[in-house]
């Protein structure tokens, strides 16, 4: 009874925005985005935010039109039972696949920056256990957790922006687009694929909003805030580290934080950055896993998802452990393989749902 009550409670608008913002930041803060554009990466992020806005409006339209329905319900409503289930399987596998990548990336980061002597599998196990606990507590607790920690993340980012001012070399961003527009456009496409349209995973549970919340505001405010934070962090990375080091470093934001010092009180603040990156990475992993679990519930027509949380979480961690040998392989996967994959599943498939629904609605009105 308690579990059912937790699931039935609704997210507030601020909680939903917090989830989207932290999802966008996620591992993008850890590994950096737009590296192909080097000193123009911040421009690529801004362009990606603008170009993603119609897609976010479409996400909002779908959840607003199909009240209290998630993406898996919408698939069946729009395409019918059989084709809808096929689309739901694709979305669900997409969630499992991304969950495996995310937990490996976060675990690798923790292993390299702090827990050097701890096996990757043990770090992943700790993350999995906390994520399982969070999902079992339900969407409302997850939303409250995100709303609390987004404040801490924003404070840390502001702290970085303010106190890194003396370390910046603003000349490195000039001349703008010296190498032309092509690298910027290439970086923009990659950023749209990761992390912008990955927000499609949240369509699995963001239908749980209270009646006062506006889906349009939730998605657009989330996109705006997430984009601005990524621009601020990336601009700091470029001006503090330099374009070349930014583009080649695995964890540019972590290296930037290592340059930070405040008087005699705080000389090394890496631990602060590690905790911040761990929080946003954990949120993205948990949200993606949450959506995948809900997807499996729909695909197999289960009464609830509680008993499949643990096996799905451990399958993701095992997949992450055996599928990728090292960090370089994970990064190569993201740039060479995952970009078109993400654009198709997270971008084109929701667009197909949207267009199909509009076409069917128009035909229905004509028949009347």
C-alpha positions as CSV (number, residue, x, y, z in Angstrom):
1,X,0.0,0.0,0.0
2,X,2.8,2.4,0.9
3,X,4.6,1.7,-2.4
4,X,1.5,2.2,-4.5
5,X,0.9,5.5,-2.7
6,X,4.4,6.7,-3.4
7,X,4.0,5.9,-7.1
8,X,0.6,7.6,-7.4
9,X,2.0,10.9,-6.0
10,X,2.8,13.6,-8.5
11,X,6.0,15.6,-9.2
12,X,5.8,19.4,-8.8
13,X,7.0,21.6,-11.7
14,X,10.2,22.5,-9.9
15,X,11.0,18.9,-9.2
16,X,10.5,18.0,-12.9
17,X,12.7,20.9,-14.0
18,X,15.4,19.8,-11.6
19,X,15.4,16.3,-13.0
20,X,15.7,17.6,-16.6
21,X,18.5,20.0,-15.7
22,X,20.5,17.4,-13.9
23,X,19.9,14.9,-16.6
24,X,21.2,17.3,-19.2
25,X,24.3,18.0,-17.1
26,X,24.9,14.4,-16.2
27,X,28.0,12.9,-17.7
28,X,28.2,15.8,-20.1
29,X,29.7,17.8,-17.2
30,X,32.2,14.9,-16.5
31,X,33.5,14.2,-19.9
32,X,32.8,17.6,-21.6
33,X,30.9,18.2,-24.8
34,X,31.7,20.0,-28.1
35,X,35.4,19.1,-28.0
36,X,35.6,19.0,-31.8
37,X,34.9,22.7,-31.9
38,X,37.7,23.4,-29.4
39,X,37.5,27.1,-28.4
40,X,34.0,27.4,-30.1
41,X,32.5,24.5,-28.0
42,X,30.4,27.0,-26.0
43,X,28.9,28.2,-29.3
44,X,28.1,24.6,-30.3
45,X,26.3,24.1,-27.0
46,X,24.2,27.2,-27.5
47,X,23.3,26.1,-31.1
48,X,22.4,22.6,-29.8
49,X,20.1,24.2,-27.2
50,X,18.3,26.3,-29.8
51,X,18.0,23.4,-32.3
52,X,16.7,21.1,-29.6
53,X,14.0,23.4,-28.5
54,X,11.4,22.2,-31.1
55,X,12.1,18.6,-30.0
56,X,11.5,19.6,-26.4
57,X,8.3,21.3,-27.3
58,X,7.2,18.1,-29.1
59,X,8.0,16.1,-25.9
60,X,5.9,18.5,-23.9
61,X,3.1,18.3,-26.5
62,X,3.0,14.5,-26.3
63,X,2.7,14.3,-22.5
64,X,0.2,17.2,-22.4
65,X,-2.0,15.7,-25.1
66,X,-1.9,12.1,-23.6
67,X,-2.6,13.0,-20.0
68,X,-1.2,10.7,-17.4
69,X,0.3,8.5,-20.2
70,X,4.0,7.8,-20.5
71,X,5.9,7.1,-23.8
72,X,5.1,3.4,-23.6
73,X,1.4,4.0,-23.2
74,X,1.5,6.5,-26.1
75,X,3.2,4.0,-28.4
76,X,0.3,1.6,-28.0
77,X,-2.3,4.4,-28.4
78,X,-0.8,5.8,-31.6
79,X,0.5,2.7,-33.3
80,X,-1.8,0.0,-32.0
81,X,-0.9,-2.9,-29.7
82,X,1.6,-4.9,-31.8
83,X,3.5,-2.1,-33.4
84,X,3.3,-0.1,-30.2
85,X,5.0,-2.9,-28.2
86,X,7.8,-3.1,-30.8
87,X,8.5,0.7,-30.4
88,X,8.3,0.2,-26.6
89,X,10.9,-2.6,-26.8
90,X,13.2,-0.3,-28.8
91,X,12.8,2.5,-26.2
92,X,13.3,0.1,-23.4
93,X,16.5,-1.5,-24.9
94,X,17.7,2.0,-25.5
95,X,17.3,2.8,-21.8
96,X,19.1,-0.4,-20.7
97,X,21.9,0.2,-23.2
98,X,22.4,3.8,-22.1
99,X,22.2,2.8,-18.4
100,X,25.1,0.4,-19.0
101,X,27.2,3.2,-20.6
102,X,26.4,5.7,-17.9
103,X,27.3,3.6,-15.0
104,X,30.5,2.6,-16.6
105,X,31.4,6.2,-17.3
106,X,30.6,7.3,-13.8
107,X,32.5,4.4,-12.2
108,X,35.5,5.0,-14.4
109,X,35.5,8.7,-13.3
110,X,35.3,7.7,-9.7
111,X,38.1,5.1,-10.1
112,X,40.5,7.5,-11.8
113,X,39.9,10.6,-9.7
114,X,39.6,9.1,-6.2
115,X,39.0,5.4,-5.7
116,X,42.2,4.3,-7.5
117,X,42.6,1.1,-5.5
118,X,38.9,0.1,-5.7
119,X,37.9,-2.3,-8.5
120,X,35.5,-0.8,-11.1
121,X,33.0,-3.6,-10.4
122,X,32.8,-2.6,-6.7
123,X,32.2,1.1,-7.5
124,X,29.5,0.1,-10.0
125,X,27.9,-2.2,-7.3
126,X,27.7,0.7,-4.8
127,X,26.1,3.0,-7.5
128,X,23.6,0.2,-8.4
129,X,22.5,-0.4,-4.8
130,X,21.9,3.3,-4.2
131,X,20.0,3.6,-7.5
132,X,17.9,0.5,-6.7
133,X,17.0,2.1,-3.4
134,X,16.0,5.4,-5.0
135,X,13.8,3.7,-7.7
136,X,12.0,1.6,-5.1
137,X,11.2,4.8,-3.1
138,X,9.4,6.1,-6.2
139,X,9.3,9.1,-8.5
140,X,8.3,11.6,-5.9
141,X,11.3,10.9,-3.6
142,X,13.6,11.0,-6.7
143,X,12.1,14.4,-7.6
144,X,12.6,15.8,-4.1
145,X,16.1,14.5,-4.1
146,X,16.9,16.2,-7.4
147,X,15.3,19.5,-6.3
148,X,17.5,19.5,-3.2
149,X,20.8,18.6,-4.9
150,X,20.3,20.9,-7.9
151,X,20.7,23.8,-5.5
152,X,24.1,22.4,-4.4
153,X,25.2,21.9,-7.9
154,X,24.3,25.4,-9.0
155,X,26.1,26.9,-6.0
156,X,29.2,24.9,-6.8
157,X,29.1,26.0,-10.5
158,X,28.7,29.7,-9.4
159,X,31.6,29.2,-7.0
160,X,33.7,27.9,-9.9
161,X,32.7,30.7,-12.2
162,X,33.4,33.5,-9.7
163,X,36.7,32.2,-8.2
164,X,38.2,31.1,-11.5
165,X,38.0,34.6,-12.9
166,X,41.8,35.4,-12.3
167,X,42.8,32.1,-14.0
168,X,40.9,32.8,-17.3
169,X,42.7,33.6,-20.5
170,X,39.9,35.2,-22.6
171,X,42.1,35.7,-25.6
172,X,42.0,31.9,-26.4
173,X,38.4,32.2,-27.7
174,X,39.4,34.6,-30.4
175,X,39.1,34.7,-33.4
176,X,35.6,33.1,-33.3
177,X,35.2,30.2,-35.7
178,X,38.7,30.6,-37.1
179,X,38.6,27.0,-38.5
180,X,35.2,27.6,-40.1
181,X,31.6,26.5,-39.2
182,X,32.1,22.8,-40.0
183,X,33.7,21.8,-36.7
184,X,31.0,23.8,-34.8
185,X,28.2,22.1,-36.7
186,X,29.8,18.7,-36.1
187,X,30.0,19.4,-32.4
188,X,26.4,20.7,-32.4
189,X,25.1,17.4,-33.8
190,X,27.0,15.4,-31.3
191,X,25.7,17.6,-28.4
192,X,22.1,17.2,-29.7
193,X,22.6,13.5,-29.6
194,X,24.3,13.6,-26.2
195,X,22.9,14.9,-24.0
196,X,20.0,17.0,-25.4
197,X,17.6,14.4,-27.0
198,X,18.5,11.8,-24.4
199,X,15.8,13.6,-22.4
200,X,13.4,11.4,-24.3
201,X,14.2,8.7,-21.6
202,X,12.3,10.9,-19.1
203,X,9.1,10.5,-21.1
204,X,8.9,7.2,-19.3
205,X,7.9,8.8,-16.0
206,X,7.5,12.6,-16.4
207,X,3.8,12.1,-17.0
208,X,3.6,12.0,-13.2
209,X,3.1,15.7,-12.8
210,X,0.6,17.6,-10.6
211,X,-2.2,19.4,-12.3
212,X,-0.6,22.9,-11.7
213,X,2.5,22.0,-13.7
214,X,3.0,23.1,-17.3
215,X,4.8,20.5,-19.5
216,X,5.9,23.3,-21.8
217,X,7.5,25.2,-18.9
218,X,9.1,22.0,-17.5
219,X,10.8,21.1,-20.7
220,X,11.8,24.6,-21.9
221,X,13.0,25.8,-18.5
222,X,14.9,22.6,-18.1
223,X,16.5,23.0,-21.5
224,X,17.4,26.6,-20.9
225,X,18.9,26.2,-17.4
226,X,20.8,23.0,-18.4
227,X,22.2,24.7,-21.6
228,X,23.3,27.8,-19.7
229,X,25.1,25.7,-17.0
230,X,26.9,23.6,-19.7
231,X,27.9,26.8,-21.5
232,X,29.3,28.3,-18.3
233,X,31.3,25.2,-17.4
234,X,32.6,24.7,-20.9
235,X,33.6,28.3,-21.3
236,X,35.6,28.0,-18.0
237,X,37.2,24.8,-19.2
238,X,38.3,26.5,-22.5
239,X,39.6,29.7,-20.9
240,X,41.4,28.0,-18.0
241,X,42.8,24.9,-19.7
242,X,43.1,26.2,-23.2
243,X,41.4,24.8,-26.3
244,X,43.8,22.0,-27.0
245,X,43.9,20.6,-23.5
246,X,40.1,21.0,-23.2
247,X,39.6,19.0,-26.5
248,X,42.0,16.2,-25.5
249,X,41.3,15.8,-21.8
250,X,39.0,13.0,-20.7
251,X,37.7,15.0,-17.7
252,X,38.3,18.7,-18.5
253,X,35.9,20.0,-15.8
254,X,37.8,18.1,-13.1
255,X,41.1,19.5,-14.4
256,X,39.6,23.0,-14.3
257,X,38.4,22.6,-10.7
258,X,42.0,21.6,-9.8
259,X,43.1,25.1,-10.7
260,X,40.8,26.6,-8.2
261,X,42.1,27.9,-4.9
262,X,40.5,30.4,-2.4
263,X,43.0,32.0,-0.1
264,X,44.5,29.8,2.6
265,X,41.3,28.0,3.4
266,X,40.7,25.9,0.3
267,X,43.7,24.9,-1.7
268,X,42.4,21.7,-3.4
269,X,38.8,21.5,-4.2
270,X,38.8,18.4,-6.4
271,X,36.7,16.5,-3.9
272,X,34.0,19.1,-4.3
273,X,34.0,18.6,-8.1
274,X,34.1,14.8,-7.7
275,X,31.0,14.9,-5.5
276,X,29.1,17.2,-7.9
277,X,29.9,15.1,-10.9
278,X,29.0,12.0,-9.0
279,X,25.6,13.5,-8.1
280,X,24.6,14.5,-11.7
281,X,26.0,11.3,-13.1
282,X,24.0,9.3,-10.6
283,X,20.8,11.2,-11.4
284,X,21.2,10.5,-15.1
285,X,21.9,6.9,-14.6
286,X,19.0,6.4,-12.2
287,X,16.5,8.3,-14.4
288,X,17.5,6.2,-17.4
289,X,17.3,2.9,-15.5
290,X,13.9,4.0,-14.0
291,X,12.5,4.6,-17.5
292,X,13.9,1.2,-18.7
293,X,12.3,-0.6,-15.8
294,X,8.9,1.1,-16.5
295,X,9.3,0.1,-20.1
296,X,9.8,-3.6,-19.2
297,X,6.7,-3.4,-17.0
298,X,4.7,-2.3,-20.0
299,X,6.3,-4.7,-22.5
300,X,5.5,-7.7,-20.3
301,X,2.2,-6.3,-19.0
302,X,3.3,-6.6,-15.3
303,X,1.2,-5.2,-12.4
304,X,4.2,-3.4,-11.0
305,X,7.9,-3.0,-11.6
306,X,9.3,-3.5,-8.1
307,X,10.5,-7.1,-8.4
308,X,12.3,-6.4,-11.7
309,X,14.3,-3.4,-10.5
310,X,17.2,-5.5,-9.0
311,X,17.7,-7.9,-11.9
312,X,17.5,-5.1,-14.5
313,X,20.0,-3.0,-12.6
314,X,22.5,-5.8,-12.3
315,X,22.1,-6.8,-15.9
316,X,23.0,-3.2,-16.9
317,X,26.1,-3.3,-14.6
318,X,27.2,-6.6,-16.0
319,X,26.7,-5.4,-19.5
320,X,28.7,-2.3,-18.8
321,X,31.5,-4.4,-17.3
322,X,31.9,-6.9,-20.1
323,X,31.0,-4.7,-23.1
324,X,33.8,-2.1,-22.8
325,X,37.4,-2.8,-22.0
326,X,38.5,0.7,-21.0
327,X,37.6,4.4,-21.0
328,X,38.9,5.0,-24.5
329,X,36.5,2.4,-25.9
330,X,33.6,4.0,-24.2
331,X,34.5,7.5,-25.5
332,X,35.0,6.2,-29.0
333,X,31.6,4.5,-28.9
334,X,29.9,7.7,-28.0
335,X,31.4,9.7,-30.8
336,X,31.4,7.1,-33.6
337,X,28.4,4.9,-32.9
338,X,26.1,6.4,-30.3
339,X,25.5,9.8,-32.1
340,X,23.4,8.4,-35.0
341,X,21.8,5.8,-32.7
342,X,20.7,8.4,-30.2
343,X,19.4,10.8,-32.9
344,X,17.2,8.1,-34.4
345,X,15.8,6.6,-31.2
346,X,15.6,9.6,-29.0
347,X,14.8,12.2,-31.8
348,X,13.3,10.6,-34.9
349,X,11.1,8.0,-33.2
350,X,9.3,10.6,-31.0
351,X,8.9,12.8,-34.1
352,X,7.4,9.8,-35.9
353,X,5.0,9.3,-33.0
354,X,4.1,13.0,-33.1
355,X,3.5,13.1,-36.9
356,X,1.5,9.8,-36.9
357,X,-0.8,11.2,-34.1
358,X,-1.4,14.5,-36.0
359,X,-2.1,12.6,-39.2
360,X,-4.5,10.2,-37.5
361,X,-6.2,13.1,-35.8
362,X,-6.6,15.0,-39.0
363,X,-8.1,11.9,-40.8
364,X,-10.5,11.4,-37.9
365,X,-11.8,15.0,-38.2
366,X,-12.3,14.6,-41.9
367,X,-14.3,11.4,-41.4
368,X,-16.6,13.3,-39.0
